[in-house]
Amino acid sequence: MSRFLNAKYAGLTAYTPGEQPRDRQYIKLNTNESPYPPAPAVLAALGAEDVADLRLYSDPEGTVLREKLAGLYGVKPGQVFLSNGSDDILNFAFMAFGADGAVFPSLTYSFYPVFADLHQVAYETVPLKEDFSVDAAALAGRGKLTVLANPNAPTGLALPLDQVEAIVAADPSHVVVVDEAYVDFGAESAAALLDQYDNLLVVMTYSKSRSMAGARLGFALGSRAIIEDLEKLKYSTNPYNVNRLTLKLGQAAVDADGYFRDNARRIMATRAKTMQALRALGFSMPDSQANFLFLTHPKLDGAAFYQACKDRGILIRHFSDPAIAQYNRVTIGTEEEMAAFVQTAQEILKEGL
Ligand SMILES: *Cc1c(COP(=O)(O)O)cnc(C)c1O
């Protein structure tokens, strides 16, 4: 830290992204990326002309992409907000709507407390139930900005729509953010509630199911007034927050919507098969509705299992939080990658740690 840093950031603990080591080729199951490339139409969407056009700024309103996404989700273009990855939207949400504090589950996306601290939003957390599911009743009506990842990370468990609605309905004078980074892997989207609630902000991303993590594209759906608030912050920080190339790729992906939905179904089928094989080996895990598993084994120390997998060329995600130190989060890759992971887990069990 330099002596120049504003003292209010001195104590900030930043988010730690999943490791991206370059020392060798790994089977990469640690950051919930898709194992499949985007749709062929997305691969073919850019030409030299688009690169030449980089001399021009991007459309700050993202007009074409917003129209397409609005059509896809049955809202008006003015109800769509675009951003450089959905983390950007979460950042803005804490900045914009956290004046009365924030609340989120005790075990969830570890970026939420970072955003809260960054914007000096006081937050409280609500413990999960015994089975790792979110306690919707305890989360509702706290009189604060409420942030719910649904499905939740790193558990993979989703709340049914009626419970999400109960949270949104319980406090009309505060925004409820539903972070749906993983919604396409089997959960119900709260986008269906947008007609009825003007305090709901549904946040989605191209990073997971749409196979475009590197493009950095997120979007949010909400009432026009909430979207206007986010636009105010965007135009006060970075009006051209989505670059030209990404806008174009994002449009092509909406046009090829069925393609990524097929991929999501493939990933869900691989997930079911992998869960079954791992449970047969003695692993336990919640019934994931996301593209990852959150697993533990009575005979394997969590951190040691992570390291043993890494030594054998498979990267999974271990978290330092003591409450979940015996767990690891494993992204669903291709059928072959998951077969390799199951095989490796079996070997580690046989050989011992
Ligand atoms: C991956 C993820 C995000 C954001 O990803 P972006 O790449 O910034 O769009 C947001 N929330 C959760 C819960 C995630 O897992």
The ligand as an ORCA input file, in Angstrom:
! r2SCAN-3c Opt
* xyz 0 1
  C     -19.730    -15.743    -11.947
  C     -20.680    -15.009    -11.064
  C     -21.025    -13.670    -11.262
  C     -20.436    -12.738    -12.239
  O     -19.778    -12.984    -13.237
  P     -19.378    -11.955    -14.377
  O     -18.373    -12.732    -15.113
  O     -18.850    -10.709    -13.747
  O     -20.629    -11.687    -15.138
  C     -21.969    -13.090    -10.456
  N     -22.539    -13.771     -9.478
  C     -22.234    -15.046     -9.228
  C     -22.922    -15.740     -8.120
  C     -21.286    -15.692    -10.012
  O     -20.953    -16.938     -9.719
*
